[in-house]
Amino acid sequence: MLSRTREAKSRHRKADNVRHYFHPSAEAIAEVASLSPLAAVAG
C-alpha cells in the first residue's frame, strides 16, 4: 500500500518536472487547448 502511494507521488513529481522545464509559448498552449476535446471539460 505504502509503496503504491510512493509510486503515485513519484509519477506525479515527474510530470511536474516536465511541466517545469517545458515552457511553450502562450500561443502554442492556446492552440493545443483549442484542439483538445478535453478543453471544454477541463476549462
FENUR-V307373 format. One record per backbone hydrogen bond with DSSP energy under -0.5 kcal/mol. CO is the residue of the C=O (numbers start at 1). NH is the residue of the N-H. If there is no record, write none. Layout:
[[CO/NH] [CO/NH]]
//
This chain:
[[1/5] [2/6] [3/7] [4/8] [5/9] [6/10] [7/11] [8/12] [9/13] [10/14] [11/15] [12/16] [13/17] [14/18] [15/19] [16/20] [17/21] [18/22] [21/23] [22/24] [25/29] [26/30] [27/31] [28/32] [29/33] [30/34] [31/35] [32/36] [36/39] [38/42] [39/43]]
//
